[in-house]
Amino acid sequence: DTNSSKRIESTNSKTNSVDTTSYEVQPKDTKFGIAKKFNITISDIDSWNPLVLENGLQTGQVIFIKKPKNNNPAPNKVQHSPSLDTNTYIIQPEDTKYSVAKKLGITVEKLELLNPDVINSFPAGKSIVIKNNNSSNKEITSPLAAQYTLLPDDTLYGVSKKFNVSQLQILELNPILKEGFKEGLTILVPDQKSIPRELNATKSSLVSKRSDLEKKLVLLLPFNIPMIENDSLKSTSDFLKSKEGKLTNIALDYYAGSLIAIDSARKIGFPNLKIKIIDFESRKNSNNLKDILQKNDFSDVDAVIGPFTNSQVEQTAQELQKYNIPVISPLSSTNGKAYSNVYYARPTDELMHEVLFDHFKKNNGNVIGIFSQNKQSNKELSLAQYPDLKLVSLSNKGGITTESIISLLKPNKKNYVILDTEKVSLILNTTNVLLSLKSKYDIQLVVFELNSALDFEEISLKRYTDLKLMFPSVTKTNKSGYYESFRDKFKKDNNVNPNEFATRGFDVTFDTIIRMYQEEGFINSIQNQASEQLLSKFDYKKINQGNYNKGVYLLQYMNDLTIEEIK
């Protein structure tokens, strides 16, 4: 039993008497704490354990806490054995890594150390190791992380620089750090071999350096409180069902996520971050927003997040252009007008298509398109972006035949087949034809977005896994330990799990704050720095004097029914 509070005694096999006493180092141990616990000195620990402590005190080490006899070697770390007796657990459909770890009384990091294959996925039905049940003292060494004990002056920025990794990578491995840095705490840092590729070959990861400077962020959100108070004919519940009410609901969710980002930013090193929340009416013909922008002083503001709609973002940008204040549009998926001070944080549909076609070009693919009659605008856009696109003509019944596509396929190339439709019959028809040809051709099915037709109950998921269905997305699907910590905090504060708008609120707000505190400021940070937050990445690109986020994930269905990012 490797109980965390148990000392492991080393006995002489001949006399059965205690020869020396050793101790297993625990996650929050320090040499000072161990010395005090066993009434010895730090120099005693160092002199009795020269080999074990060469690289500093580490969780899982076994050290002498009494002077060993000369013929007794110092205890060493015992390597992980493949024949360990273990306790296992079957992942349930509703399980997450965080919920399983909490249920079993271990950390997410420990769960991932025991099961490296669940770091990027957590599929239901999989059997995982939940406890090392061997009586020997063993250290489980992660192939993806090393251990480091925090020193008195350590900061998130300093540790990230010391190990040449991003701050987000450290936070993902150590959700406990959201509560702040504590001297003596042992944390995990990514092993150099496991560090993922940078978001962009020409851009570095956005990092934060602690700053006591005062910066001011304004959240311009359509809570519509004046409308609710002034509408005597509608109850609040009736209002929330209206068009403006739906925006109010989105604003409330978004704001709840933003609050956690603000709290996290202050804890990791920006104590003087100032926030101002401004409510306005979202009605098209209302002058409320214009009045607010003219009556409030924005001269000392470093960035504005909001509003949600393009027309109101553009109105805000015009009013604040004289101050050159960055205005971040957090949610709009359509191209807004290009203003030098507007930053569209959600990748537009056009940019998502562009990332997809760039992937095809990079892989020298043969690209074929199948478009429903009501998707002609997408067809024209696709032809403009990728002139080599080959089109499959639909039959009079609105389907395709083997003959209509086989002449377009190439046997020695990757064949990307784009299917743009909301018709279940065309999905069934197309997948049937492609599956029948898959043994002769390398085929991958592609869609521009996941829609309800693709989820139709009569369409087997196996069709998508067999054809490695690919699609662009503004969010990733693999939830990290960092995300699960956010979700737990959100649920504790709001009694519900975060939806897409709450998560978006965190991601956009946190990225904005980090950019505000860059030495070169928000505006210059977009030229050479990208960031990845809970579920989104931010890689801004200047297009026609406007600033648009090109942070898109390419995802595909895998054989084990999971969805993974295409690197």
VEXLUMDREN-793061 format. One record per residue (C-alpha): residue number from 1; residue in three letters; x, y, z. Coordinates in steps of 0.001 Angstrom, whole numbers, padded with zeros to 6 digits, always signed. Example, Ala and Ser with C-alpha at 12.3 -4.5 7.8 and 13.67 -1.06 7.14 Angstrom:
PT   i  aa       x       y       z
PT   1 ALA +012300 -004500 +007800
PT   2 SER +013670 -001060 +007140
***
This chain:
PT   i  aa       x       y       z
PT   1 ASP +000000 +000000 +000000
PT   2 THR +001503 +003389 -000977
PT   3 ASN -000587 +005495 +001392
PT   4 SER +000567 +009121 +001086
PT   5 SER +001178 +009509 +004823
PT   6 LYS +002899 +006139 +005381
PT   7 ARG +006608 +005868 +006073
PT   8 ILE +008285 +002882 +004493
PT   9 GLU +010544 +001029 +006886
PT  10 SER +013546 -000907 +005672
PT  11 THR +014170 -004014 +007836
PT  12 ASN +017145 -006302 +008268
PT  13 SER +016047 -009737 +007026
PT  14 LYS +018248 -011572 +009577
PT  15 THR +017282 -009768 +012774
PT  16 ASN +013920 -008368 +011688
PT  17 SER +014899 -005127 +013458
PT  18 VAL +014632 -001643 +011981
PT  19 ASP +017913 -000761 +010265
PT  20 THR +017109 +002608 +008660
PT  21 THR +013946 +004579 +008101
PT  22 SER +013048 +006067 +004752
PT  23 TYR +010260 +008313 +003546
PT  24 GLU +008380 +008761 +000258
PT  25 VAL +008296 +012384 -000890
PT  26 GLN +004753 +013724 -001337
PT  27 PRO +003510 +016397 -003811
PT  28 LYS +003680 +019411 -001450
PT  29 ASP +006780 +018371 +000487
PT  30 THR +009804 +020606 +000911
PT  31 LYS +013154 +019760 +002514
PT  32 PHE +012354 +022229 +005288
PT  33 GLY +008996 +020544 +005938
PT  34 ILE +010494 +017035 +005975
PT  35 ALA +013334 +018121 +008256
PT  36 LYS +010867 +019657 +010693
PT  37 LYS +008566 +016597 +010562
PT  38 PHE +011367 +014167 +011501
PT  39 ASN +013384 +016517 +013737
PT  40 ILE +016440 +016506 +011489
PT  41 THR +018253 +019220 +009527
PT  42 ILE +018190 +020032 +005810
PT  43 SER +021935 +019290 +005674
PT  44 ASP +021178 +015820 +007116
PT  45 ILE +018780 +015154 +004215
PT  46 ASP +021324 +016358 +001659
PT  47 SER +024244 +014377 +003120
PT  48 TRP +022235 +011142 +003546
PT  49 ASN +020719 +011255 +000062
PT  50 PRO +023370 +012541 -002392
PT  51 LEU +022221 +010458 -005365
PT  52 VAL +018497 +010819 -004921
PT  53 LEU +018682 +014579 -004452
PT  54 GLU +021042 +015376 -007339
PT  55 ASN +018209 +017024 -009241
PT  56 GLY +016286 +018370 -006273
PT  57 LEU +013425 +016983 -004191
PT  58 GLN +010824 +015250 -006371
PT  59 THR +007477 +013634 -005696
PT  60 GLY +007785 +009842 -005432
PT  61 GLN +011417 +009792 -004312
PT  62 VAL +012288 +007598 -001352
PT  63 ILE +014829 +009297 +000918
PT  64 PHE +016642 +008388 +004126
PT  65 ILE +015472 +010286 +007195
PT  66 LYS +017959 +008501 +009495
PT  67 LYS +021655 +008062 +008850
PT  68 PRO +022078 +004898 +006753
PT  69 LYS +024704 +002241 +007469
PT  70 ASN +027633 +002255 +005053
PT  71 ASN +026632 -001067 +003487
PT  72 ASN +023128 +000131 +002689
PT  73 PRO +022718 +001978 -000634
PT  74 ALA +020528 +005024 -000713
PT  75 PRO +016993 +004263 -001892
PT  76 ASN +016435 +005043 -005543
PT  77 LYS +013401 +005624 -007692
PT  78 VAL +011945 +002317 -008783
PT  79 GLN +011040 +002221 -012481
PT  80 HIS +007493 +001562 -013554
PT  81 SER +006968 -002144 -014237
PT  82 PRO +004566 -003408 -016888
PT  83 SER +003531 -006237 -014585
PT  84 LEU +002072 -004070 -011833
PT  85 ASP -001143 -005242 -010228
PT  86 THR -003641 -002465 -010847
PT  87 ASN -007193 -001465 -010124
PT  88 THR -009142 -000504 -013225
PT  89 TYR -012247 +001490 -014066
PT  90 ILE -014500 +001456 -017138
PT  91 ILE -015200 +004970 -018486
PT  92 GLN -018936 +005727 -018541
PT  93 PRO -020669 +007827 -021240
PT  94 GLU -021188 +010802 -018909
PT  95 ASP -017660 +010674 -017445
PT  96 THR -014962 +013292 -017847
PT  97 LYS -011388 +013045 -016651
PT  98 TYR -012153 +015588 -013941
PT  99 SER -015257 +013775 -012665
PT 100 VAL -013478 +010398 -012593
PT 101 ALA -010453 +011859 -010829
PT 102 LYS -012688 +013549 -008258
PT 103 LYS -014763 +010379 -007754
PT 104 LEU -011648 +008287 -007125
PT 105 GLY -009808 +010818 -005005
PT 106 ILE -006900 +011426 -007369
PT 107 THR -005891 +014344 -009582
PT 108 VAL -006425 +014639 -013330
PT 109 GLU -002637 +014757 -013674
PT 110 LYS -002261 +011459 -011782
PT 111 LEU -004969 +009898 -013948
PT 112 GLU -003085 +010967 -017091
PT 113 LEU +000229 +009761 -015679
PT 114 LEU -001309 +006333 -015101
PT 115 ASN -002980 +006381 -018523
PT 116 PRO -000965 +008404 -021090
PT 117 ASP -003296 +007246 -023867
PT 118 VAL -006217 +009271 -022442
PT 119 ILE -004431 +012638 -022556
PT 120 ASN -006029 +013526 -025900
PT 121 SER -009247 +011505 -025651
PT 122 PHE -011491 +009927 -023018
PT 123 PRO -013759 +007429 -024834
PT 124 ALA -016648 +005705 -023047
PT 125 GLY -016133 +001972 -022545
PT 126 LYS -012350 +002172 -022232
PT 127 SER -010712 +000426 -019270
PT 128 ILE -008266 +002676 -017433
PT 129 VAL -005838 +002258 -014562
PT 130 ILE -006914 +004193 -011481
PT 131 LYS -004497 +003008 -008811
PT 132 ASN -001028 +001538 -008484
PT 133 ASN -001705 -001389 -006131
PT 134 ASN +001822 -002788 -005816
PT 135 SER +003219 -002986 -002294
PT 136 SER +006634 -001715 -003419
PT 137 ASN +007311 +001974 -003485
PT 138 LYS +007186 +003007 -007141
PT 139 GLU +007321 +006255 -009022
PT 140 ILE +005219 +006502 -012138
PT 141 THR +007110 +008596 -014624
PT 142 SER +005115 +010363 -017279
PT 143 PRO +006465 +010156 -020815
PT 144 LEU +005036 +013620 -021397
PT 145 ALA +006021 +015592 -018302
PT 146 ALA +008781 +016180 -015762
PT 147 GLN +008446 +017384 -012184
PT 148 TYR +009594 +020705 -010750
PT 149 THR +009325 +022142 -007232
PT 150 LEU +008432 +025832 -007063
PT 151 LEU +010976 +028208 -005536
PT 152 PRO +010115 +031324 -003485
PT 153 ASP +010446 +033776 -006408
PT 154 ASP +008924 +031585 -009126
PT 155 THR +006163 +033014 -011348
PT 156 LEU +004182 +031470 -014174
PT 157 TYR +006147 +033577 -016644
PT 158 GLY +009490 +032653 -015090
PT 159 VAL +008795 +028902 -015073
PT 160 SER +007570 +029014 -018689
PT 161 LYS +010805 +030737 -019746
PT 162 LYS +012963 +028365 -017674
PT 163 PHE +011554 +025309 -019441
PT 164 ASN +010899 +027005 -022801
PT 165 VAL +007190 +026121 -022809
PT 166 SER +004023 +028205 -022936
PT 167 GLN +002182 +029275 -019806
PT 168 LEU -000986 +027566 -021076
PT 169 GLN +000858 +024225 -021266
PT 170 ILE +001893 +024575 -017618
PT 171 LEU -001640 +025515 -016537
PT 172 GLU -003150 +022595 -018449
PT 173 LEU -000899 +020145 -016596
PT 174 ASN -001446 +021866 -013233
PT 175 PRO -005011 +023201 -012725
PT 176 ILE -004129 +023786 -009058
PT 177 LEU -002062 +026804 -010166
PT 178 LYS -005257 +028757 -010795
PT 179 GLU -005196 +029292 -007012
PT 180 GLY -001757 +030889 -007283
PT 181 PHE +001895 +029880 -006957
PT 182 LYS +003050 +028400 -003625
PT 183 GLU +006646 +027793 -002625
PT 184 GLY +007465 +024081 -002332
PT 185 LEU +004592 +022915 -004530
PT 186 THR +005699 +020225 -006994
PT 187 ILE +004252 +020731 -010463
PT 188 LEU +004508 +019058 -013854
PT 189 VAL +006254 +020732 -016783
PT 190 PRO +006014 +019430 -020364
PT 191 ASP +008881 +017238 -021496
PT 192 GLN +010646 +018893 -024434
PT 193 LYS +009854 +015940 -026705
PT 194 SER +006138 +016317 -026055
PT 195 ILE +005841 +020063 -026687
PT 196 PRO +003247 +020532 -029451
PT 197 ARG +004021 +022454 -032596
PT 198 GLU +003530 +026220 -032494
PT 199 LEU +000241 +027562 -033764
PT 200 ASN +001897 +029231 -036713
PT 201 ALA +005316 +028640 -038197
PT 202 THR +006027 +032377 -038250
PT 203 LYS +004460 +033266 -034907
PT 204 SER +005491 +032577 -031334
PT 205 SER +003120 +031544 -028550
PT 206 LEU +001642 +034467 -026654
PT 207 VAL +003027 +034556 -023102
PT 208 SER +002292 +036777 -020134
PT 209 LYS +004758 +038511 -017856
PT 210 ARG +003604 +039671 -014446
PT 211 SER +002839 +043381 -014391
PT 212 ASP +001620 +045822 -011767
PT 213 LEU +000601 +048341 -014434
PT 214 GLU -003004 +049482 -014411
PT 215 LYS -004854 +048529 -017592
PT 216 LYS -008529 +049097 -018357
PT 217 LEU -010822 +046744 -020258
PT 218 VAL -014430 +047585 -021178
PT 219 LEU -017054 +044886 -021802
PT 220 LEU -019816 +046316 -024005
PT 221 LEU -022634 +043787 -023635
PT 222 PRO -026342 +043863 -024627
PT 223 PHE -027963 +043002 -021301
PT 224 ASN -030916 +045207 -022386
PT 225 ILE -031773 +046104 -018797
PT 226 PRO -033428 +049455 -019783
PT 227 MET -035700 +047585 -022203
PT 228 ILE -036732 +045102 -019521
PT 229 GLU -037439 +047858 -016990
PT 230 ASN -039370 +050063 -019442
PT 231 ASP -041538 +047360 -021013
PT 232 SER -044535 +047185 -018710
PT 233 LEU -046474 +044856 -021044
PT 234 LYS -043951 +042010 -020977
PT 235 SER -042741 +039994 -018026
PT 236 THR -039024 +039299 -017784
PT 237 SER -039568 +035675 -018851
PT 238 ASP -041554 +036828 -021910
PT 239 PHE -038845 +039333 -022804
PT 240 LEU -036119 +036670 -022632
PT 241 LYS -037998 +034704 -025305
PT 242 SER -037946 +037652 -027721
PT 243 LYS -035186 +038407 -030253
PT 244 GLU -033538 +040959 -027966
PT 245 GLY -034071 +038616 -025014
PT 246 LYS -032075 +035885 -026722
PT 247 LEU -029155 +038302 -027032
PT 248 THR -029543 +039088 -023335
PT 249 ASN -029240 +035388 -022507
PT 250 ILE -026110 +035118 -024662
PT 251 ALA -024661 +038217 -022977
PT 252 LEU -025270 +036760 -019508
PT 253 ASP -023557 +033473 -020421
PT 254 TYR -020689 +035283 -022109
PT 255 TYR -020236 +037589 -019103
PT 256 ALA -020141 +034643 -016665
PT 257 GLY -017252 +033098 -018628
PT 258 SER -015493 +036467 -018857
PT 259 LEU -015587 +036891 -015076
PT 260 ILE -013574 +033692 -014597
PT 261 ALA -011014 +034890 -017162
PT 262 ILE -010696 +038211 -015352
PT 263 ASP -010255 +036479 -011987
PT 264 SER -007649 +034100 -013460
PT 265 ALA -005718 +036983 -015050
PT 266 ARG -005530 +038856 -011760
PT 267 LYS -004296 +035744 -009962
PT 268 ILE -001511 +034938 -012421
PT 269 GLY +000028 +038389 -012300
PT 270 PHE -002203 +041332 -013301
PT 271 PRO -003569 +042614 -009941
PT 272 ASN -004300 +046128 -011236
PT 273 LEU -006498 +045081 -014155
PT 274 LYS -009575 +047338 -014161
PT 275 ILE -012878 +046275 -015700
PT 276 LYS -015859 +048391 -016714
PT 277 ILE -019149 +046771 -017749
PT 278 ILE -021425 +048838 -020014
PT 279 ASP -024962 +047691 -020809
PT 280 PHE -026807 +048895 -023907
PT 281 GLU -029936 +048158 -025931
PT 282 SER -029518 +045795 -028863
PT 283 ARG -032475 +047124 -030935
PT 284 LYS -031433 +048161 -034444
PT 285 ASN -033109 +051567 -034389
PT 286 SER -032055 +052456 -030864
PT 287 ASN -029743 +055421 -030281
PT 288 ASN -028838 +053984 -026886
PT 289 LEU -025414 +052655 -027962
PT 290 LYS -024400 +055886 -029692
PT 291 ASP -025392 +057932 -026629
PT 292 ILE -023380 +055632 -024346
PT 293 LEU -020283 +055833 -026544
PT 294 GLN -020460 +059638 -026631
PT 295 LYS -021215 +060160 -022924
PT 296 ASN -018544 +057813 -021513
PT 297 ASP -014847 +058686 -021386
PT 298 PHE -012842 +056062 -023301
PT 299 SER -009564 +057997 -023446
PT 300 ASP -007875 +055753 -020839
PT 301 VAL -009286 +052447 -022111
PT 302 ASP -006871 +049812 -023461
PT 303 ALA -009415 +047547 -025214
PT 304 VAL -013156 +047054 -025706
PT 305 ILE -014842 +043659 -026101
PT 306 GLY -018237 +043800 -027807
PT 307 PRO -020841 +044412 -029066
PT 308 PHE -021982 +041128 -030657
PT 309 THR -023391 +042204 -034048
PT 310 ASN -021325 +043585 -036933
PT 311 SER -023377 +046779 -037330
PT 312 GLN -022926 +047721 -033674
PT 313 VAL -019246 +046718 -033684
PT 314 GLU -018735 +049043 -036659
PT 315 GLN -020611 +051849 -034903
PT 316 THR -018388 +051400 -031836
PT 317 ALA -015226 +051329 -033949
PT 318 GLN -016159 +054603 -035663
PT 319 GLU -016765 +056386 -032358
PT 320 LEU -013537 +055089 -030757
PT 321 GLN -011248 +055327 -033781
PT 322 LYS -009935 +058700 -032614
PT 323 TYR -008416 +056921 -029571
PT 324 ASN -007131 +053968 -031670
PT 325 ILE -008718 +051606 -029150
PT 326 PRO -008913 +047925 -030191
PT 327 VAL -012556 +046832 -030493
PT 328 ILE -012891 +043034 -030354
PT 329 SER -015906 +041437 -032043
PT 330 PRO -016292 +038183 -030107
PT 331 LEU -019055 +036241 -031859
PT 332 SER -019816 +037303 -035446
PT 333 SER -019161 +034579 -038061
PT 334 THR -019686 +036816 -041101
PT 335 ASN -017314 +039321 -042660
PT 336 GLY -017725 +042745 -041126
PT 337 LYS -016351 +045964 -042575
PT 338 ALA -012604 +046403 -042355
PT 339 TYR -011692 +048967 -039700
PT 340 SER -008092 +049280 -038540
PT 341 ASN -009171 +049131 -034879
PT 342 VAL -011623 +046176 -035165
PT 343 TYR -010516 +042610 -034428
PT 344 TYR -012923 +039850 -035459
PT 345 ALA -012171 +037141 -032884
PT 346 ARG -014356 +034418 -034389
PT 347 PRO -013037 +033028 -037697
PT 348 THR -015485 +033806 -040506
PT 349 ASP -016990 +031047 -042626
PT 350 GLU -014891 +032248 -045564
PT 351 LEU -011659 +031952 -043558
PT 352 MET -012657 +028485 -042359
PT 353 HIS -013067 +027400 -045992
PT 354 GLU -009701 +028981 -046815
PT 355 VAL -007938 +026958 -044097
PT 356 LEU -009554 +023815 -045473
PT 357 PHE -008401 +024510 -049045
PT 358 ASP -004892 +025382 -047812
PT 359 HIS -004786 +021888 -046298
PT 360 PHE -005777 +020342 -049627
PT 361 LYS -003029 +022279 -051441
PT 362 LYS -000417 +021364 -048855
PT 363 ASN -001221 +017679 -049325
PT 364 ASN -001409 +017923 -053136
PT 365 GLY -004955 +016591 -052992
PT 366 ASN -007500 +015948 -055723
PT 367 VAL -010566 +017929 -054625
PT 368 ILE -014114 +017059 -055702
PT 369 GLY -017285 +018955 -054763
PT 370 ILE -020904 +017811 -054377
PT 371 PHE -023323 +020698 -053718
PT 372 SER -027095 +020713 -053181
PT 373 GLN -029154 +023159 -055249
PT 374 ASN -029525 +025454 -052220
PT 375 LYS -025744 +025626 -051683
PT 376 GLN -024835 +027493 -054875
PT 377 SER -023257 +030428 -053020
PT 378 ASN -020869 +028026 -051257
PT 379 LYS -020095 +026411 -054597
PT 380 GLU -019191 +029769 -056161
PT 381 LEU -017063 +030734 -053145
PT 382 SER -015282 +027366 -053262
PT 383 LEU -014499 +027731 -056976
PT 384 ALA -013119 +031215 -056352
PT 385 GLN -010898 +029926 -053529
PT 386 TYR -009897 +026697 -055288
PT 387 PRO -010205 +026908 -059100
PT 388 ASP -009088 +023272 -059510
PT 389 LEU -012212 +022037 -057719
PT 390 LYS -014006 +019348 -059742
PT 391 LEU -017797 +019324 -059575
PT 392 VAL -020091 +016289 -059555
PT 393 SER -023384 +016836 -061360
PT 394 LEU -026519 +015730 -059512
PT 395 SER -029045 +013436 -061214
PT 396 ASN -032666 +014403 -061813
PT 397 LYS -033455 +012763 -058474
PT 398 GLY -030930 +014959 -056699
PT 399 GLY -028296 +012257 -056117
PT 400 ILE -024989 +011017 -057529
PT 401 THR -023995 +007793 -059255
PT 402 THR -020781 +005786 -059214
PT 403 GLU -020247 +006732 -062855
PT 404 SER -020612 +010453 -062161
PT 405 ILE -017756 +010500 -059654
PT 406 ILE -015400 +007688 -060652
PT 407 SER -014085 +009631 -063646
PT 408 LEU -013036 +012433 -061282
PT 409 LEU -011162 +010255 -058770
PT 410 LYS -007395 +009729 -059026
PT 411 PRO -005905 +006385 -057934
PT 412 ASN -002498 +007720 -056872
PT 413 LYS -003657 +010805 -054951
PT 414 LYS -005576 +011692 -051846
PT 415 ASN -009162 +012397 -052987
PT 416 TYR -010964 +014954 -050841
PT 417 VAL -014727 +014832 -051528
PT 418 ILE -016612 +017899 -050244
PT 419 LEU -020292 +017250 -049515
PT 420 ASP -022302 +020415 -048899
PT 421 THR -025931 +019520 -048211
PT 422 GLU -028621 +019368 -045555
PT 423 LYS -030481 +016553 -047321
PT 424 VAL -030309 +013193 -045547
PT 425 SER -030991 +011330 -048806
PT 426 LEU -027928 +012878 -050504
PT 427 ILE -025739 +012082 -047479
PT 428 LEU -026813 +008428 -047545
PT 429 ASN -026431 +008255 -051319
PT 430 THR -022973 +009870 -051382
PT 431 THR -021532 +007842 -048490
PT 432 ASN -022818 +004611 -050080
PT 433 VAL -021033 +005438 -053349
PT 434 LEU -017782 +006528 -051655
PT 435 LEU -017656 +003456 -049417
PT 436 SER -018071 +001198 -052458
PT 437 LEU -015025 +002874 -054080
PT 438 LYS -012826 +003135 -050988
PT 439 SER -010977 -000137 -051630
PT 440 LYS -009644 +001247 -054934
PT 441 TYR -009154 +004925 -054057
PT 442 ASP -007828 +006937 -051123
PT 443 ILE -010990 +008912 -050248
PT 444 GLN -011731 +011322 -047399
PT 445 LEU -015170 +012872 -046936
PT 446 VAL -015235 +016612 -046116
PT 447 VAL -018011 +018944 -044911
PT 448 PHE -017903 +022682 -044238
PT 449 GLU -019770 +022266 -040949
PT 450 LEU -021559 +019626 -038895
PT 451 ASN -025313 +020050 -039339
PT 452 SER -028398 +018234 -038033
PT 453 ALA -028774 +016165 -041210
PT 454 LEU -025429 +014500 -040521
PT 455 ASP -026781 +013398 -037136
PT 456 PHE -029864 +011725 -038604
PT 457 GLU -030527 +008504 -036667
PT 458 GLU -030582 +006275 -039757
PT 459 ILE -027040 +007306 -040725
PT 460 SER -024503 +005109 -038958
PT 461 LEU -021557 +006886 -037367
PT 462 LYS -019361 +004158 -038841
PT 463 ARG -019857 +005706 -042284
PT 464 TYR -018090 +008843 -041058
PT 465 THR -015288 +006982 -039296
PT 466 ASP -014646 +004763 -042344
PT 467 LEU -014455 +007844 -044571
PT 468 LYS -012484 +009862 -041947
PT 469 LEU -015025 +012717 -042118
PT 470 MET -013125 +016036 -041965
PT 471 PHE -014469 +019486 -041083
PT 472 PRO -013160 +022911 -039984
PT 473 SER -014120 +024179 -036523
PT 474 VAL -013571 +027274 -034393
PT 475 THR -013231 +025059 -031306
PT 476 LYS -011340 +021897 -030521
PT 477 THR -013078 +018851 -029100
PT 478 ASN -010435 +017472 -026738
PT 479 LYS -011006 +018882 -023286
PT 480 SER -007823 +019472 -021244
PT 481 GLY -007499 +019460 -017480
PT 482 TYR -007400 +023253 -017702
PT 483 TYR -010837 +023255 -019349
PT 484 GLU -012230 +020893 -016729
PT 485 SER -011015 +023211 -013966
PT 486 PHE -012818 +026087 -015703
PT 487 ARG -015996 +024034 -016034
PT 488 ASP -015912 +023062 -012360
PT 489 LYS -015461 +026695 -011319
PT 490 PHE -018251 +027815 -013668
PT 491 LYS -020672 +025178 -012367
PT 492 LYS -019864 +026089 -008769
PT 493 ASP -020598 +029767 -009469
PT 494 ASN -023636 +029338 -011738
PT 495 ASN -025128 +025871 -010960
PT 496 VAL -024950 +024877 -014654
PT 497 ASN -022250 +023681 -017024
PT 498 PRO -020782 +026344 -019329
PT 499 ASN -022222 +026527 -022851
PT 500 GLU -020385 +027670 -025987
PT 501 PHE -020964 +031362 -025204
PT 502 ALA -019591 +031072 -021660
PT 503 THR -016475 +029292 -022900
PT 504 ARG -016129 +031859 -025674
PT 505 GLY -016402 +034572 -023034
PT 506 PHE -013433 +033121 -021177
PT 507 ASP -011307 +032543 -024264
PT 508 VAL -011761 +035955 -025914
PT 509 THR -011434 +037847 -022639
PT 510 PHE -008299 +036011 -021497
PT 511 ASP -006607 +036392 -024886
PT 512 THR -007459 +040107 -024915
PT 513 ILE -006069 +040697 -021413
PT 514 ILE -002785 +038907 -022177
PT 515 ARG -002377 +040996 -025342
PT 516 MET -003128 +044213 -023431
PT 517 TYR -000209 +043439 -021124
PT 518 GLN +002341 +042654 -023836
PT 519 GLU +005235 +045115 -023863
PT 520 GLU +004338 +046112 -027421
PT 521 GLY +000615 +046378 -026564
PT 522 PHE -002472 +044673 -027989
PT 523 ILE -002250 +046074 -031521
PT 524 ASN +001359 +045042 -032203
PT 525 SER +000958 +041658 -030514
PT 526 ILE -001185 +040343 -033363
PT 527 GLN +001680 +040685 -035859
PT 528 ASN +003879 +037974 -034406
PT 529 GLN +002090 +036224 -031562
PT 530 ALA -000676 +033620 -031504
PT 531 SER -002454 +032111 -028502
PT 532 GLU -004550 +029067 -027667
PT 533 GLN -007014 +029170 -024803
PT 534 LEU -009570 +026660 -023444
PT 535 LEU -011174 +025651 -026735
PT 536 SER -010166 +028368 -029212
PT 537 LYS -007029 +029749 -030764
PT 538 PHE -006302 +033311 -031849
PT 539 ASP -004066 +033917 -034841
PT 540 TYR -005009 +037301 -036311
PT 541 LYS -004331 +038152 -039941
PT 542 LYS -004629 +041572 -041592
PT 543 ILE -006956 +041403 -044616
PT 544 ASN -007924 +044571 -046540
PT 545 GLN -006969 +046793 -043580
PT 546 GLY -009136 +044675 -041246
PT 547 ASN -008015 +042169 -038602
PT 548 TYR -009473 +038652 -038728
PT 549 ASN -008753 +035577 -036621
PT 550 LYS -007525 +032640 -038687
PT 551 GLY -007358 +030299 -035674
PT 552 VAL -009212 +027321 -037168
PT 553 TYR -008993 +023651 -036190
PT 554 LEU -009233 +020899 -038788
PT 555 LEU -010909 +017888 -037183
PT 556 GLN -011660 +014371 -038353
PT 557 TYR -013536 +011276 -037166
PT 558 MET -011303 +008406 -036038
PT 559 ASN -011905 +004647 -036034
PT 560 ASP -012456 +004614 -032254
PT 561 LEU -015417 +007035 -032742
PT 562 THR -013496 +009990 -031337
PT 563 ILE -012848 +013293 -033128
PT 564 GLU -009211 +014350 -033342
PT 565 GLU -007364 +017407 -034623
PT 566 ILE -005435 +017053 -037883
PT 567 LYS -001931 +018352 -037161
***
